[in-house]
Amino acid sequence: MLQKSVSSLMLAAALAICAFSAQVSAQATEAVEPFKVGTFAVNDTPFVGLVVSNDSLIVDLDAANRAMQMQWQYSDMDMPEDMLGLIERYEYGLKFRIYEVVNWLVEEDLLSDGTAYVHPVDSVDIMAPIQYPSKIMNAAVNFYTHACEGCTPQQLAERTRQRQENRGVPYLFLKPTRGAVIGHGEDIVMPFGRDEIEYEVEMAIVFGRTGKYISSSRAYDHVFGYMVAMDVSDRGGRPPGGFGSGSDWFVGKGHDTFAPHGPWIVPKEFFGDPMERLHQITVIDGVTVQEAQAGDMIHNIPELIEYASSLITVFPGDVLQSGTSGGTGAGRVQRATGSGYLVDGENISASIEGIGTLTHRIVAERDVPDDLSGAQLPPTAAYRDR
């Protein structure tokens, strides 16, 4: 009888330990609310944050996680110091911990202004999400309407038919990262004397896994998420003389502030297939100058990933921009403050439905140092007739 009682007690204890362990170790496999991720700052202190409640609230991820793990049922786990760390660890268990944080915040009704680690979106500085990608790969002329700027409907239909019959492979170029990448609200600076500056709204694909020779059928396995981007371009070209008379991509794409990114990143599980959902728009001072959907794309996103990774290994945090549509400055869309190229003082917004909106002011650089030797890039007007 005593042996039976002891056995019963041991069994009950074992079951209790198992139940306790399950409570502690069980991790969420779904989030009760979708979220986005970004890099933000409060009082000049940056942090990785979650964007929740229809983009109205920013949660300091590290602070929320530390508060949550004060509860006995949550095990300790360190949060990444920056966005690159988050992306690198996301598919290796971190994703489920972030789900856990989101679920805890919702279940405990902690998503309010009174919570120390929850901030209204208009009270934080929104920084570029990734500081900084190791590379930004851009697709050039990847929308049929951009390949035929200013065409009549008949010309566009004929040019599209020709391109569909002979798509070839994508054309990609690299863009600088640090210096070029800016976040929501920062000024886009027109370099001194460079007055043929164009805008291009683009979807940015953020890689989450390392890969080389990624087939289009496996492309999305390597994607972390999506953000809005602008490929700002200098169409002024290079002055005559010297080596090279064709396009100069360093001049055209390489200036500081020419790669706006953000305002945050949507993890792929909360966005869906971009080839079904993509809807991107550019507005300048209230005038819609670009609007396109994925159906206008010449090479789809999986094809771009396959092509890019056949040239170069992609790493977590690397960015691939899928190209822009018609309506750029080359198409001379009329605006209140000018036509075609960007003008000092204009305000530009680039949006992708389901992700967010980047907004920037255009500011012309007023002068350069007076000790330059003349080897610098000259103003466009110095060699181009207007």
Contacts in CASP RR format, 6 or more apart in sequence:
PFRMAT RR
TARGET T0000
AUTHOR 0000-0000-0000
METHOD contacts of the structure
MODEL  1
MLQKSVSSLMLAAALAICAFSAQVSAQATEAVEPFKVGTFAVNDTPFVGL
VVSNDSLIVDLDAANRAMQMQWQYSDMDMPEDMLGLIERYEYGLKFRIYE
VVNWLVEEDLLSDGTAYVHPVDSVDIMAPIQYPSKIMNAAVNFYTHACEG
CTPQQLAERTRQRQENRGVPYLFLKPTRGAVIGHGEDIVMPFGRDEIEYE
VEMAIVFGRTGKYISSSRAYDHVFGYMVAMDVSDRGGRPPGGFGSGSDWF
VGKGHDTFAPHGPWIVPKEFFGDPMERLHQITVIDGVTVQEAQAGDMIHN
IPELIEYASSLITVFPGDVLQSGTSGGTGAGRVQRATGSGYLVDGENISA
SIEGIGTLTHRIVAERDVPDDLSGAQLPPTAAYRDR
23 73 0 8 1.000
24 72 0 8 1.000
24 73 0 8 1.000
24 74 0 8 1.000
24 75 0 8 1.000
25 75 0 8 1.000
27 93 0 8 1.000
27 96 0 8 1.000
27 97 0 8 1.000
27 99 0 8 1.000
27 100 0 8 1.000
28 96 0 8 1.000
28 99 0 8 1.000
28 100 0 8 1.000
28 103 0 8 1.000
29 96 0 8 1.000
29 99 0 8 1.000
30 99 0 8 1.000
31 98 0 8 1.000
31 99 0 8 1.000
31 102 0 8 1.000
31 103 0 8 1.000
32 102 0 8 1.000
32 103 0 8 1.000
32 106 0 8 1.000
32 107 0 8 1.000
33 52 0 8 1.000
33 53 0 8 1.000
33 102 0 8 1.000
33 106 0 8 1.000
34 270 0 8 1.000
35 50 0 8 1.000
35 51 0 8 1.000
35 52 0 8 1.000
35 98 0 8 1.000
35 102 0 8 1.000
35 267 0 8 1.000
35 270 0 8 1.000
36 50 0 8 1.000
36 51 0 8 1.000
36 55 0 8 1.000
36 264 0 8 1.000
36 265 0 8 1.000
36 266 0 8 1.000
36 267 0 8 1.000
36 270 0 8 1.000
36 355 0 8 1.000
37 48 0 8 1.000
37 49 0 8 1.000
37 50 0 8 1.000
37 51 0 8 1.000
37 61 0 8 1.000
37 83 0 8 1.000
37 86 0 8 1.000
37 129 0 8 1.000
37 264 0 8 1.000
37 265 0 8 1.000
37 267 0 8 1.000
38 48 0 8 1.000
38 49 0 8 1.000
38 50 0 8 1.000
38 51 0 8 1.000
38 83 0 8 1.000
38 126 0 8 1.000
38 127 0 8 1.000
38 129 0 8 1.000
38 262 0 8 1.000
38 263 0 8 1.000
38 264 0 8 1.000
38 265 0 8 1.000
39 46 0 8 1.000
39 47 0 8 1.000
39 48 0 8 1.000
39 49 0 8 1.000
39 82 0 8 1.000
39 83 0 8 1.000
39 127 0 8 1.000
39 128 0 8 1.000
39 129 0 8 1.000
39 130 0 8 1.000
39 131 0 8 1.000
40 46 0 8 1.000
40 47 0 8 1.000
40 48 0 8 1.000
40 49 0 8 1.000
40 58 0 8 1.000
40 119 0 8 1.000
40 124 0 8 1.000
40 125 0 8 1.000
40 126 0 8 1.000
40 127 0 8 1.000
41 47 0 8 1.000
41 124 0 8 1.000
41 125 0 8 1.000
41 127 0 8 1.000
42 60 0 8 1.000
42 119 0 8 1.000
42 123 0 8 1.000
42 124 0 8 1.000
42 125 0 8 1.000
46 127 0 8 1.000
47 60 0 8 1.000
47 61 0 8 1.000
47 62 0 8 1.000
47 63 0 8 1.000
48 61 0 8 1.000
48 62 0 8 1.000
48 79 0 8 1.000
48 80 0 8 1.000
48 81 0 8 1.000
48 82 0 8 1.000
48 83 0 8 1.000
48 86 0 8 1.000
49 58 0 8 1.000
49 59 0 8 1.000
49 60 0 8 1.000
49 61 0 8 1.000
50 58 0 8 1.000
50 59 0 8 1.000
50 61 0 8 1.000
50 64 0 8 1.000
50 98 0 8 1.000
50 101 0 8 1.000
50 102 0 8 1.000
51 57 0 8 1.000
51 58 0 8 1.000
51 121 0 8 1.000
51 264 0 8 1.000
52 58 0 8 1.000
52 59 0 8 1.000
52 102 0 8 1.000
52 105 0 8 1.000
52 111 0 8 1.000
53 111 0 8 1.000
55 121 0 8 1.000
55 356 0 8 1.000
56 120 0 8 1.000
56 121 0 8 1.000
57 111 0 8 1.000
57 118 0 8 1.000
57 119 0 8 1.000
57 120 0 8 1.000
57 121 0 8 1.000
58 118 0 8 1.000
58 119 0 8 1.000
58 120 0 8 1.000
58 121 0 8 1.000
58 124 0 8 1.000
59 101 0 8 1.000
59 105 0 8 1.000
59 111 0 8 1.000
59 117 0 8 1.000
59 118 0 8 1.000
59 119 0 8 1.000
60 117 0 8 1.000
60 118 0 8 1.000
60 119 0 8 1.000
61 79 0 8 1.000
61 86 0 8 1.000
61 98 0 8 1.000
61 101 0 8 1.000
62 79 0 8 1.000
63 116 0 8 1.000
63 117 0 8 1.000
64 101 0 8 1.000
64 105 0 8 1.000
64 110 0 8 1.000
64 117 0 8 1.000
64 118 0 8 1.000
65 77 0 8 1.000
65 79 0 8 1.000
65 97 0 8 1.000
65 101 0 8 1.000
67 117 0 8 1.000
68 74 0 8 1.000
68 100 0 8 1.000
68 101 0 8 1.000
68 104 0 8 1.000
69 75 0 8 1.000
69 76 0 8 1.000
69 77 0 8 1.000
71 104 0 8 1.000
74 100 0 8 1.000
74 104 0 8 1.000
77 97 0 8 1.000
79 86 0 8 1.000
80 86 0 8 1.000
80 88 0 8 1.000
80 89 0 8 1.000
80 94 0 8 1.000
82 131 0 8 1.000
83 129 0 8 1.000
83 130 0 8 1.000
83 131 0 8 1.000
83 265 0 8 1.000
83 317 0 8 1.000
84 130 0 8 1.000
84 131 0 8 1.000
84 316 0 8 1.000
84 317 0 8 1.000
85 316 0 8 1.000
86 94 0 8 1.000
87 130 0 8 1.000
87 206 0 8 1.000
87 207 0 8 1.000
87 208 0 8 1.000
87 224 0 8 1.000
87 316 0 8 1.000
87 317 0 8 1.000
88 208 0 8 1.000
88 316 0 8 1.000
88 317 0 8 1.000
90 98 0 8 1.000
90 208 0 8 1.000
90 224 0 8 1.000
90 267 0 8 1.000
91 208 0 8 1.000
91 209 0 8 1.000
91 224 0 8 1.000
95 267 0 8 1.000
104 110 0 8 1.000
105 111 0 8 1.000
105 118 0 8 1.000
110 118 0 8 1.000
111 118 0 8 1.000
112 118 0 8 1.000
113 120 0 8 1.000
126 183 0 8 1.000
126 184 0 8 1.000
126 185 0 8 1.000
126 262 0 8 1.000
126 263 0 8 1.000
126 264 0 8 1.000
127 183 0 8 1.000
128 181 0 8 1.000
128 182 0 8 1.000
128 183 0 8 1.000
128 260 0 8 1.000
128 261 0 8 1.000
128 262 0 8 1.000
129 227 0 8 1.000
129 261 0 8 1.000
129 262 0 8 1.000
129 263 0 8 1.000
129 264 0 8 1.000
129 265 0 8 1.000
130 181 0 8 1.000
130 206 0 8 1.000
130 261 0 8 1.000
130 265 0 8 1.000
130 317 0 8 1.000
130 319 0 8 1.000
131 178 0 8 1.000
131 181 0 8 1.000
132 177 0 8 1.000
132 178 0 8 1.000
132 181 0 8 1.000
133 177 0 8 1.000
133 181 0 8 1.000
133 317 0 8 1.000
133 318 0 8 1.000
133 319 0 8 1.000
134 177 0 8 1.000
134 315 0 8 1.000
134 317 0 8 1.000
134 318 0 8 1.000
135 174 0 8 1.000
135 177 0 8 1.000
135 312 0 8 1.000
135 318 0 8 1.000
135 319 0 8 1.000
136 174 0 8 1.000
136 175 0 8 1.000
136 176 0 8 1.000
136 177 0 8 1.000
136 180 0 8 1.000
136 181 0 8 1.000
136 259 0 8 1.000
136 318 0 8 1.000
136 319 0 8 1.000
136 320 0 8 1.000
136 321 0 8 1.000
137 172 0 8 1.000
137 173 0 8 1.000
137 174 0 8 1.000
137 175 0 8 1.000
137 308 0 8 1.000
137 312 0 8 1.000
137 318 0 8 1.000
137 319 0 8 1.000
137 320 0 8 1.000
137 321 0 8 1.000
138 172 0 8 1.000
138 173 0 8 1.000
138 174 0 8 1.000
138 175 0 8 1.000
138 202 0 8 1.000
138 231 0 8 1.000
138 253 0 8 1.000
138 320 0 8 1.000
138 321 0 8 1.000
138 323 0 8 1.000
139 170 0 8 1.000
139 171 0 8 1.000
139 172 0 8 1.000
139 202 0 8 1.000
139 299 0 8 1.000
139 304 0 8 1.000
139 320 0 8 1.000
139 321 0 8 1.000
139 322 0 8 1.000
139 323 0 8 1.000
140 171 0 8 1.000
140 172 0 8 1.000
140 173 0 8 1.000
140 323 0 8 1.000
141 147 0 8 1.000
141 171 0 8 1.000
141 298 0 8 1.000
142 170 0 8 1.000
142 171 0 8 1.000
142 297 0 8 1.000
142 298 0 8 1.000
142 299 0 8 1.000
142 304 0 8 1.000
142 322 0 8 1.000
142 323 0 8 1.000
142 324 0 8 1.000
143 292 0 8 1.000
143 296 0 8 1.000
143 297 0 8 1.000
143 298 0 8 1.000
143 323 0 8 1.000
143 324 0 8 1.000
143 325 0 8 1.000
143 326 0 8 1.000
144 156 0 8 1.000
144 159 0 8 1.000
144 160 0 8 1.000
144 163 0 8 1.000
144 296 0 8 1.000
144 298 0 8 1.000
145 156 0 8 1.000
145 292 0 8 1.000
145 296 0 8 1.000
145 325 0 8 1.000
145 326 0 8 1.000
145 327 0 8 1.000
146 323 0 8 1.000
146 324 0 8 1.000
146 325 0 8 1.000
146 326 0 8 1.000
146 327 0 8 1.000
146 328 0 8 1.000
147 159 0 8 1.000
147 163 0 8 1.000
147 298 0 8 1.000
148 155 0 8 1.000
148 156 0 8 1.000
148 159 0 8 1.000
148 160 0 8 1.000
149 326 0 8 1.000
149 327 0 8 1.000
149 328 0 8 1.000
149 329 0 8 1.000
149 330 0 8 1.000
149 331 0 8 1.000
150 330 0 8 1.000
150 331 0 8 1.000
150 332 0 8 1.000
151 159 0 8 1.000
163 298 0 8 1.000
167 298 0 8 1.000
167 299 0 8 1.000
169 299 0 8 1.000
169 307 0 8 1.000
170 298 0 8 1.000
170 299 0 8 1.000
170 303 0 8 1.000
170 304 0 8 1.000
170 307 0 8 1.000
170 308 0 8 1.000
172 304 0 8 1.000
172 307 0 8 1.000
172 308 0 8 1.000
172 311 0 8 1.000
173 249 0 8 1.000
173 253 0 8 1.000
175 231 0 8 1.000
175 253 0 8 1.000
175 254 0 8 1.000
175 258 0 8 1.000
175 259 0 8 1.000
175 321 0 8 1.000
176 254 0 8 1.000
176 258 0 8 1.000
176 259 0 8 1.000
177 259 0 8 1.000
179 256 0 8 1.000
179 257 0 8 1.000
180 254 0 8 1.000
180 255 0 8 1.000
180 256 0 8 1.000
180 257 0 8 1.000
180 258 0 8 1.000
180 259 0 8 1.000
181 259 0 8 1.000
181 260 0 8 1.000
181 261 0 8 1.000
182 188 0 8 1.000
182 257 0 8 1.000
182 259 0 8 1.000
182 260 0 8 1.000
182 261 0 8 1.000
182 360 0 8 1.000
183 260 0 8 1.000
183 261 0 8 1.000
183 262 0 8 1.000
183 263 0 8 1.000
183 358 0 8 1.000
184 260 0 8 1.000
184 262 0 8 1.000
184 263 0 8 1.000
184 357 0 8 1.000
184 358 0 8 1.000
184 359 0 8 1.000
184 360 0 8 1.000
185 358 0 8 1.000
185 359 0 8 1.000
185 360 0 8 1.000
185 361 0 8 1.000
186 257 0 8 1.000
186 260 0 8 1.000
186 360 0 8 1.000
187 257 0 8 1.000
187 360 0 8 1.000
187 361 0 8 1.000
187 362 0 8 1.000
187 363 0 8 1.000
188 230 0 8 1.000
188 232 0 8 1.000
188 257 0 8 1.000
188 258 0 8 1.000
188 260 0 8 1.000
188 342 0 8 1.000
188 348 0 8 1.000
188 360 0 8 1.000
188 361 0 8 1.000
188 362 0 8 1.000
188 363 0 8 1.000
189 255 0 8 1.000
189 256 0 8 1.000
189 257 0 8 1.000
189 363 0 8 1.000
189 364 0 8 1.000
189 365 0 8 1.000
190 197 0 8 1.000
190 342 0 8 1.000
190 344 0 8 1.000
190 362 0 8 1.000
190 363 0 8 1.000
190 364 0 8 1.000
190 365 0 8 1.000
191 234 0 8 1.000
191 255 0 8 1.000
191 256 0 8 1.000
191 365 0 8 1.000
191 377 0 8 1.000
192 364 0 8 1.000
192 365 0 8 1.000
192 366 0 8 1.000
192 367 0 8 1.000
192 368 0 8 1.000
192 379 0 8 1.000
193 364 0 8 1.000
193 365 0 8 1.000
193 379 0 8 1.000
193 380 0 8 1.000
193 381 0 8 1.000
194 234 0 8 1.000
194 236 0 8 1.000
194 255 0 8 1.000
194 377 0 8 1.000
194 379 0 8 1.000
194 380 0 8 1.000
195 341 0 8 1.000
195 364 0 8 1.000
195 379 0 8 1.000
195 380 0 8 1.000
195 381 0 8 1.000
196 234 0 8 1.000
196 235 0 8 1.000
196 236 0 8 1.000
196 237 0 8 1.000
196 341 0 8 1.000
196 380 0 8 1.000
197 232 0 8 1.000
197 233 0 8 1.000
197 234 0 8 1.000
197 235 0 8 1.000
197 341 0 8 1.000
197 342 0 8 1.000
197 362 0 8 1.000
198 232 0 8 1.000
198 233 0 8 1.000
198 234 0 8 1.000
198 235 0 8 1.000
198 328 0 8 1.000
198 329 0 8 1.000
198 330 0 8 1.000
198 340 0 8 1.000
198 341 0 8 1.000
198 342 0 8 1.000
199 230 0 8 1.000
199 232 0 8 1.000
199 233 0 8 1.000
199 282 0 8 1.000
199 284 0 8 1.000
199 289 0 8 1.000
199 290 0 8 1.000
199 328 0 8 1.000
199 329 0 8 1.000
199 342 0 8 1.000
199 348 0 8 1.000
199 350 0 8 1.000
200 230 0 8 1.000
200 231 0 8 1.000
200 232 0 8 1.000
200 233 0 8 1.000
200 290 0 8 1.000
200 323 0 8 1.000
200 324 0 8 1.000
200 328 0 8 1.000
201 228 0 8 1.000
201 229 0 8 1.000
201 230 0 8 1.000
201 280 0 8 1.000
201 281 0 8 1.000
201 282 0 8 1.000
201 290 0 8 1.000
201 324 0 8 1.000
201 325 0 8 1.000
201 350 0 8 1.000
201 351 0 8 1.000
201 352 0 8 1.000
202 228 0 8 1.000
202 229 0 8 1.000
202 230 0 8 1.000
202 231 0 8 1.000
202 280 0 8 1.000
202 321 0 8 1.000
202 322 0 8 1.000
202 323 0 8 1.000
202 324 0 8 1.000
203 226 0 8 1.000
203 227 0 8 1.000
203 228 0 8 1.000
203 229 0 8 1.000
203 274 0 8 1.000
203 278 0 8 1.000
203 280 0 8 1.000
203 301 0 8 1.000
203 321 0 8 1.000
203 322 0 8 1.000
203 323 0 8 1.000
203 352 0 8 1.000
203 355 0 8 1.000
204 226 0 8 1.000
204 227 0 8 1.000
204 228 0 8 1.000
204 229 0 8 1.000
204 261 0 8 1.000
204 262 0 8 1.000
204 319 0 8 1.000
204 320 0 8 1.000
204 321 0 8 1.000
204 322 0 8 1.000
205 223 0 8 1.000
205 225 0 8 1.000
205 226 0 8 1.000
205 274 0 8 1.000
205 301 0 8 1.000
205 304 0 8 1.000
205 305 0 8 1.000
205 319 0 8 1.000
205 320 0 8 1.000
205 321 0 8 1.000
205 322 0 8 1.000
206 223 0 8 1.000
206 224 0 8 1.000
206 225 0 8 1.000
206 226 0 8 1.000
206 227 0 8 1.000
206 265 0 8 1.000
206 317 0 8 1.000
206 318 0 8 1.000
206 319 0 8 1.000
207 222 0 8 1.000
207 223 0 8 1.000
207 224 0 8 1.000
207 314 0 8 1.000
207 315 0 8 1.000
207 316 0 8 1.000
207 317 0 8 1.000
207 318 0 8 1.000
207 319 0 8 1.000
207 320 0 8 1.000
208 222 0 8 1.000
208 223 0 8 1.000
208 224 0 8 1.000
208 225 0 8 1.000
208 316 0 8 1.000
208 317 0 8 1.000
209 221 0 8 1.000
209 222 0 8 1.000
209 224 0 8 1.000
209 316 0 8 1.000
210 222 0 8 1.000
210 313 0 8 1.000
210 314 0 8 1.000
210 315 0 8 1.000
210 316 0 8 1.000
211 222 0 8 1.000
211 309 0 8 1.000
211 313 0 8 1.000
211 314 0 8 1.000
211 315 0 8 1.000
212 309 0 8 1.000
212 310 0 8 1.000
212 312 0 8 1.000
212 313 0 8 1.000
212 314 0 8 1.000
213 306 0 8 1.000
213 309 0 8 1.000
213 310 0 8 1.000
214 221 0 8 1.000
214 222 0 8 1.000
214 305 0 8 1.000
214 306 0 8 1.000
214 309 0 8 1.000
214 314 0 8 1.000
215 306 0 8 1.000
216 300 0 8 1.000
216 302 0 8 1.000
216 303 0 8 1.000
216 305 0 8 1.000
216 306 0 8 1.000
217 302 0 8 1.000
219 301 0 8 1.000
219 302 0 8 1.000
219 305 0 8 1.000
219 306 0 8 1.000
220 268 0 8 1.000
220 302 0 8 1.000
222 305 0 8 1.000
222 309 0 8 1.000
222 314 0 8 1.000
223 268 0 8 1.000
223 305 0 8 1.000
224 265 0 8 1.000
224 267 0 8 1.000
224 268 0 8 1.000
224 316 0 8 1.000
224 317 0 8 1.000
225 265 0 8 1.000
225 266 0 8 1.000
225 267 0 8 1.000
225 268 0 8 1.000
225 271 0 8 1.000
226 265 0 8 1.000
226 266 0 8 1.000
226 268 0 8 1.000
226 271 0 8 1.000
226 274 0 8 1.000
226 352 0 8 1.000
226 355 0 8 1.000
227 261 0 8 1.000
227 262 0 8 1.000
227 263 0 8 1.000
227 264 0 8 1.000
227 265 0 8 1.000
227 266 0 8 1.000
227 355 0 8 1.000
228 260 0 8 1.000
228 261 0 8 1.000
228 262 0 8 1.000
228 263 0 8 1.000
228 280 0 8 1.000
228 350 0 8 1.000
228 351 0 8 1.000
228 352 0 8 1.000
228 355 0 8 1.000
228 356 0 8 1.000
228 357 0 8 1.000
228 358 0 8 1.000
229 259 0 8 1.000
229 260 0 8 1.000
229 261 0 8 1.000
229 262 0 8 1.000
229 319 0 8 1.000
229 321 0 8 1.000
229 350 0 8 1.000
229 358 0 8 1.000
230 259 0 8 1.000
230 260 0 8 1.000
230 348 0 8 1.000
230 350 0 8 1.000
230 358 0 8 1.000
230 360 0 8 1.000
231 253 0 8 1.000
231 258 0 8 1.000
231 259 0 8 1.000
231 321 0 8 1.000
231 323 0 8 1.000
231 324 0 8 1.000
232 255 0 8 1.000
232 257 0 8 1.000
232 258 0 8 1.000
232 259 0 8 1.000
232 260 0 8 1.000
233 252 0 8 1.000
233 253 0 8 1.000
233 258 0 8 1.000
233 328 0 8 1.000
234 251 0 8 1.000
234 252 0 8 1.000
234 253 0 8 1.000
234 254 0 8 1.000
234 255 0 8 1.000
234 258 0 8 1.000
235 252 0 8 1.000
235 329 0 8 1.000
235 330 0 8 1.000
235 341 0 8 1.000
236 251 0 8 1.000
236 252 0 8 1.000
236 380 0 8 1.000
236 384 0 8 1.000
237 247 0 8 1.000
237 248 0 8 1.000
237 251 0 8 1.000
237 252 0 8 1.000
237 380 0 8 1.000
238 244 0 8 1.000
238 246 0 8 1.000
238 248 0 8 1.000
238 251 0 8 1.000
238 377 0 8 1.000
239 378 0 8 1.000
239 382 0 8 1.000
239 383 0 8 1.000
240 383 0 8 1.000
251 377 0 8 1.000
260 350 0 8 1.000
260 358 0 8 1.000
260 360 0 8 1.000
261 319 0 8 1.000
261 358 0 8 1.000
262 356 0 8 1.000
262 358 0 8 1.000
263 356 0 8 1.000
263 357 0 8 1.000
263 358 0 8 1.000
264 355 0 8 1.000
264 356 0 8 1.000
266 354 0 8 1.000
266 355 0 8 1.000
271 277 0 8 1.000
271 354 0 8 1.000
271 355 0 8 1.000
274 294 0 8 1.000
274 301 0 8 1.000
274 322 0 8 1.000
275 294 0 8 1.000
275 295 0 8 1.000
275 297 0 8 1.000
275 300 0 8 1.000
275 301 0 8 1.000
275 302 0 8 1.000
276 294 0 8 1.000
277 294 0 8 1.000
277 353 0 8 1.000
277 354 0 8 1.000
278 292 0 8 1.000
278 293 0 8 1.000
278 294 0 8 1.000
278 297 0 8 1.000
278 352 0 8 1.000
279 291 0 8 1.000
279 292 0 8 1.000
279 293 0 8 1.000
279 352 0 8 1.000
279 353 0 8 1.000
280 290 0 8 1.000
280 291 0 8 1.000
280 292 0 8 1.000
280 293 0 8 1.000
280 324 0 8 1.000
280 325 0 8 1.000
280 350 0 8 1.000
280 351 0 8 1.000
280 352 0 8 1.000
280 353 0 8 1.000
281 288 0 8 1.000
281 290 0 8 1.000
281 291 0 8 1.000
281 350 0 8 1.000
281 351 0 8 1.000
281 352 0 8 1.000
281 353 0 8 1.000
282 288 0 8 1.000
282 289 0 8 1.000
282 290 0 8 1.000
282 291 0 8 1.000
282 327 0 8 1.000
282 348 0 8 1.000
282 349 0 8 1.000
282 350 0 8 1.000
282 351 0 8 1.000
283 289 0 8 1.000
283 348 0 8 1.000
283 349 0 8 1.000
283 351 0 8 1.000
284 335 0 8 1.000
284 342 0 8 1.000
284 346 0 8 1.000
284 347 0 8 1.000
284 348 0 8 1.000
284 349 0 8 1.000
285 335 0 8 1.000
285 336 0 8 1.000
285 337 0 8 1.000
285 346 0 8 1.000
285 347 0 8 1.000
286 336 0 8 1.000
287 333 0 8 1.000
287 334 0 8 1.000
287 335 0 8 1.000
287 336 0 8 1.000
289 327 0 8 1.000
289 328 0 8 1.000
289 329 0 8 1.000
289 333 0 8 1.000
289 335 0 8 1.000
290 324 0 8 1.000
290 325 0 8 1.000
290 326 0 8 1.000
290 327 0 8 1.000
290 328 0 8 1.000
291 325 0 8 1.000
292 324 0 8 1.000
292 325 0 8 1.000
292 326 0 8 1.000
294 300 0 8 1.000
296 325 0 8 1.000
297 322 0 8 1.000
297 323 0 8 1.000
299 307 0 8 1.000
301 322 0 8 1.000
304 320 0 8 1.000
304 322 0 8 1.000
305 314 0 8 1.000
305 320 0 8 1.000
308 314 0 8 1.000
308 320 0 8 1.000
314 320 0 8 1.000
327 333 0 8 1.000
329 340 0 8 1.000
329 341 0 8 1.000
330 340 0 8 1.000
331 340 0 8 1.000
332 339 0 8 1.000
332 340 0 8 1.000
333 339 0 8 1.000
333 340 0 8 1.000
335 343 0 8 1.000
335 346 0 8 1.000
337 343 0 8 1.000
337 345 0 8 1.000
337 346 0 8 1.000
342 348 0 8 1.000
342 362 0 8 1.000
343 362 0 8 1.000
344 362 0 8 1.000
344 363 0 8 1.000
344 364 0 8 1.000
345 361 0 8 1.000
345 362 0 8 1.000
345 363 0 8 1.000
345 364 0 8 1.000
346 361 0 8 1.000
346 362 0 8 1.000
347 359 0 8 1.000
347 360 0 8 1.000
347 361 0 8 1.000
347 362 0 8 1.000
348 359 0 8 1.000
348 360 0 8 1.000
348 361 0 8 1.000
348 362 0 8 1.000
349 357 0 8 1.000
349 358 0 8 1.000
349 359 0 8 1.000
349 360 0 8 1.000
350 357 0 8 1.000
350 358 0 8 1.000
351 357 0 8 1.000
351 358 0 8 1.000
368 376 0 8 1.000
END
